[in-house]
Amino acid sequence: MAESEASAEDIEPGEALFNQTTKRFSIWGALKSGLLSGFLVGYHGRLTHRRVQILVKSKIAKELKANLAALTDPHSAHFLGLASVNKEQAEAAFRYTAIINFTAPITLIVVMNQVFPELFPWIFETYLALDSFRLSLVIGLFILATVVPVFQAYVSVGIARDIYHIALIDGARRGSRGGSDHDTGDDDSVGPVDL
């Protein structure tokens, strides 16, 4: 039984670095470096031509670059493979979260309102007897409950993509295609249109 359990020493360097990296890249760090870097809400710091420099200039990105440079080529390729799978998994999780928490509820509400135009006014005003303040509170809580998970999933995709891109830069520095022989060149990146 003990032999089947991998100890910390049994983990390959590429996988160990990947595990350490995914713990260090946080949602709050991504918000500080991206969405909160401008003075206006909704202004992303990477809207400039310096987006690659912005990607690699943070302390954590510099640490990751240095750690990747210390890996051998096979271990670096292993890290890149893990980062690629991680990015695809994060994008799949975002799509699922967006459908379940945003697209499906909004679609259901719109369809129900078209088919039964008096249903929602009856539920909120007659059946539940909500005044305008309580109705606004219910709507606000609904929006919060649907948007927050989608926003978290979207930021998580950005984090996974950053790790992947830093690994690609390391592969380019090594003179390889970044180890992405399986990459067809198609960009399946998640964007707001996927909502």
C-alpha positions in Angstrom: 0.0 0.0 0.0 2.8 2.4 1.0 4.6 1.7 -2.3 1.6 2.7 -4.4 1.5 6.1 -2.8 3.8 8.6 -4.4 5.9 10.6 -2.0 7.0 14.2 -2.7 10.4 12.8 -3.8 8.7 10.5 -6.4 7.1 13.4 -8.3 8.9 14.4 -11.4 10.4 18.0 -11.3 8.0 19.2 -14.0 4.9 18.0 -12.1 6.2 19.2 -8.8 6.8 22.7 -10.2 3.3 22.6 -11.8 1.7 21.7 -8.5 3.6 24.5 -6.8 2.7 27.0 -9.5 -1.1 26.3 -9.5 -1.1 27.0 -5.7 0.8 30.3 -6.1 -1.2 31.7 -9.0 -4.4 32.9 -7.2 -7.6 34.5 -8.3 -6.9 37.6 -6.1 -3.4 37.9 -7.7 -5.0 37.8 -11.2 -7.5 40.5 -10.2 -4.7 42.7 -8.9 -2.5 42.3 -12.0 -5.3 42.5 -14.5 -8.8 43.7 -13.9 -7.8 46.1 -11.1 -4.7 47.6 -12.8 -6.7 50.4 -14.5 -8.5 53.3 -13.0 -11.7 52.5 -14.7 -13.8 49.5 -13.8 -13.7 47.0 -16.7 -10.3 48.2 -18.0 -8.0 45.3 -18.3 -4.3 46.0 -17.9 -3.4 43.9 -21.0 -5.3 46.1 -23.5 -2.0 47.7 -24.4 0.7 46.6 -26.8 2.8 45.6 -23.8 0.6 42.7 -22.8 3.5 40.1 -23.0 5.7 42.3 -20.8 2.8 42.7 -18.4 2.3 38.9 -18.3 5.9 38.2 -17.4 6.7 41.2 -15.2 5.0 40.1 -12.0 7.0 38.6 -9.2 5.3 35.3 -9.4 5.8 35.1 -13.2 9.5 35.9 -12.8 9.8 33.1 -10.2 8.0 30.7 -12.6 10.3 31.7 -15.5 13.4 31.1 -13.4 12.1 27.7 -12.1 11.2 26.7 -15.7 14.7 27.7 -16.9 16.2 25.3 -14.2 14.3 22.3 -15.6 15.7 20.0 -18.2 14.0 19.9 -21.6 11.9 16.8 -20.9 10.8 18.2 -17.6 9.9 21.5 -19.2 7.9 19.7 -21.8 6.1 17.7 -19.0 5.3 21.0 -17.3 4.0 22.4 -20.6 1.8 19.4 -21.2 0.3 19.7 -17.7 -0.2 23.5 -18.3 -2.0 22.8 -21.6 -4.3 20.2 -20.1 -5.0 22.5 -17.1 -5.9 25.4 -19.5 -8.3 23.1 -21.4 -9.9 21.8 -18.2 -10.3 25.4 -16.9 -12.0 26.4 -20.2 -14.3 23.4 -20.1 -15.2 24.2 -16.5 -15.9 27.8 -17.5 -18.2 26.8 -20.3 -20.1 24.4 -18.0 -20.4 27.1 -15.2 -21.6 29.7 -17.7 -24.3 27.4 -19.1 -25.5 26.2 -15.7 -25.3 29.5 -13.8 -26.0 32.1 -16.5 -27.2 31.0 -19.9 -29.7 28.3 -18.8 -31.4 30.4 -16.0 -31.7 33.5 -18.1 -33.0 31.6 -21.1 -35.6 29.9 -18.9 -36.7 33.2 -17.5 -37.0 34.8 -20.9 -38.9 31.9 -22.4 -41.3 31.6 -19.4 -41.9 35.3 -19.5 -42.8 35.1 -23.2 -45.1 32.1 -22.8 -46.6 33.2 -19.5 -46.3 37.0 -19.3 -48.2 37.3 -16.0 -46.4 34.5 -14.2 -43.5 36.4 -12.6 -45.6 39.4 -11.6 -48.0 37.0 -10.0 -45.3 35.1 -8.2 -43.5 38.1 -6.8 -46.3 40.6 -6.2 -49.3 38.3 -5.3 -48.0 35.0 -4.1 -44.9 36.2 -2.3 -46.2 39.7 -1.7 -42.8 41.3 -2.1 -42.6 45.1 -2.0 -40.2 46.9 -4.4 -37.3 46.8 -1.9 -37.5 43.1 -1.3 -38.0 42.4 -5.0 -34.9 44.4 -5.8 -33.1 42.4 -3.1 -34.2 39.0 -4.6 -33.2 40.2 -8.1 -29.8 41.3 -6.8 -29.2 38.0 -5.0 -30.1 36.1 -8.1 -27.7 38.2 -10.2 -25.0 37.7 -7.6 -25.6 33.9 -7.4 -25.4 33.6 -11.1 -22.6 36.0 -12.0 -20.1 35.4 -9.2 -19.4 31.7 -10.1 -19.1 32.6 -13.8 -16.7 35.5 -13.0 -14.6 33.2 -10.8 -14.5 30.5 -13.6 -13.5 33.2 -16.1 -10.7 34.5 -14.0 -9.5 30.9 -13.4 -9.3 30.4 -17.1 -7.1 33.5 -17.3 -4.8 32.1 -14.6 -4.5 28.8 -16.4 -3.8 30.6 -19.7 -1.1 32.7 -18.1 0.7 29.6 -16.7 0.4 28.0 -20.1 1.7 31.1 -22.0 4.7 31.4 -19.6 5.5 27.7 -20.3 5.2 28.4 -24.1 7.6 31.3 -23.7 10.1 28.9 -21.9 9.6 26.4 -24.8 10.3 29.1 -27.4 13.5 30.1 -25.4 14.6 26.5 -25.7 14.1 26.7 -29.5 11.2 24.3 -29.6 7.7 24.7 -30.7 7.0 24.8 -27.0 6.4 21.1 -27.0 3.0 21.6 -28.4 3.1 19.1 -31.3 -0.5 18.2 -30.6 -1.5 21.9 -31.1 -3.4 22.3 -34.4 -3.1 26.1 -34.3 -6.8 26.6 -33.6 -7.5 28.9 -30.8 -10.3 27.5 -28.7 -9.8 30.1 -26.0 -12.8 31.0 -23.9 -14.2 34.5 -24.2 -17.3 36.4 -23.2 -19.1 35.2 -26.4 -19.1 31.7 -24.9 -21.8 32.9 -22.4 
